[in-house]
């Protein structure tokens, strides 16, 4: 009986001892990390002498493909008609031109509406999609940091910050200027 009493007292002591120290605080929940590229920065800021300005949206991704929408805004006082594709060059982080093929047409990320005259009134916009694949086959992956865009051949360029992870493809695909995107 004495043995039973000692076990009961010892058990109670263990239970009491276990209750005397609070449990450790719970670990904080991990904070999800989301990386959304900022819209491109346009240099020079403001309206060019041609009456237009171009900026980019965020880089969109799907199954190893990437795209960015270029938005041309008529910031002038008269309508402007454009036919065809913007002039685009890819620059590295030191702002040096990269040897990249620019193809006109449909890609995984955008349907090319084709070439036809597009008139954009003051305050209006036209869109074009620059897309690429980040496939890596052989060699070192390349990445661009900027895209220069001219609304049409001979127009001044604007430099826009766009991170392009080209993999080893060395190719951009570009759609023609259009008032809306085709899916």
C-alpha positions, 0 to 999 in steps of 0.5 A: 500500500505504501508503494502505491501511495509513493507512486501516486505521489510521484505521479502527481509530482510529475504531473504538477512539475509538467504543468509548472513550466509553460509550453514553448511559444508556437513557431511563427507561420512562414510568410509567403514570398511573392516576387512581382516585377515592378512595371518598367521605368521609361527613360526619358520620362514624359512625352517624346517629340513624336507624341508617344510614350511607351512603358511595360507591364509586369513580366508574366510567366507560364510553363517556361515562357515569359511575356511583357505587354508594351503599352504605347500611349499617345501623349500628344495632341494629334492622332498618330497612325502606326503600321506594323511592329515596334522596333525592339532591342534587348540590353544587358545589365550594363546597357550593352546591346545583346545578340538576340533574334527578334521574330515577328509573329505569334508565340506561346504567350500571344497571338499576333494580330498582323500588320494593319494601320492602327490610329491612336488618338490623343490619350489612346493606347496601342499594345504589343507583346514581347515574349520569350522562352527561358529554355536552357539546352547547351551553353550558358543562360543569358539574361537581359535587363532592359528593352529599348522600344521605338514606336516605329522605325526611325522613332526615338527609343525609350529604355524600359527596365525588363528582366528577361531570362532568355535561357539559351534561346537567344530569341524574342517574339514580338506582336504588331501594335494593336488596340487590344490583345488577342488570346 
